[in-house]
Amino acid sequence: MQTLPGDAAALSPEWLSGALGTEVTAVEVLDHAFATNQRARIGLTYADPAAGPATLFAKLAPLDPGHRQMIGAMGMAEREAQFYADVAPTAAPVCVPRAHYAATAADDTFVILLEDLSVRDCRFAPHGEWGIGADAAAGALEDLARFHGRFADPTERAAVAPWLATARPSMSEATSHLMRMVLDGHRDELEPAYAEVGEMYVLHHAAMDALWNDGFPTYVHGDPHIGNVYLDGDRVGFLDWGLSRVATPLRDVSYFLTMSVDPDDRRATEADLWRTYLAALRAAGGPEIGFDEAWAAHRVQASYTVVATFLAFMPSYQTADGRALGAALRSRANQALVDLEVVDALRAALA
């Protein structure tokens, strides 16, 4: 059975030499942080100074055993490693970092070594301190449309990513119990619309999951919030493919708009951005979806922001970084729920 380092400190020169296929003589952990997973920026010295990049970004499994088991049960590490190994090298029409190594092990450990985007002055908002502007958002949606259009063809999915045929495990029952705990323990911290969507999820989690998956299937990122994207110049890049799977692309678009785009820009350009995406999807060979249909789906899809953000109240996310990003994402969710009158749309869809 393959064994992998479980901590950034275990990324030894010997192990990295095997992973990178070139002799690493020294390694230094330059930065080490904890969120959903471990994240570390490492400096490397090679026997041949020209053999590889001076720094890399490493993702590893959580240190907490329970959290690691949850990530493993959801298949997040395996799916992200599969994306970087099989999809990213095929000139996928989205901006992503180059992967130098990606592997998982049976004990739920994993290691993904990515290019260090900071050396190219890419911009990040790890605490959700800024949002994507309208022009960059339009470009990102055109990229997503090309990605979604490409993988709308099941033959293409089977050729490039056959593992997508394995359905992701449903976590809705377990998630509904966690939602109940948060609703009971943090009600005074929740806005009314947020709490109401949470209550509906406790009662109707299976039906809501079905609504969020309604539509033509393709390969989707699954989690494009502001903490999982970056700006490479004027182009939006996409990180953290652990929740990628086959689903309706309208879920990606709605979540990106509500959780990555600057809220003021979203309000001002939301309809135009949807039209940009729909036109690009048609041009990429995807199905023709009318604006009214997409907008109605958007109002329902926006309810997913509650399920995507409430876990920030759980103990494993109570780091300074986790609390800051969680608060920023809940703020975006609260604004979208009100702006799009999501409670009314969800009630009607569930009726």
Order of alpha helices (4+ residues) and beta strands (2+ residues): alpha-beta-beta-beta-alpha-alpha-beta-beta-beta-alpha-alpha-alpha-alpha-beta-beta-beta-beta-alpha-alpha-alpha-alpha-alpha-alpha
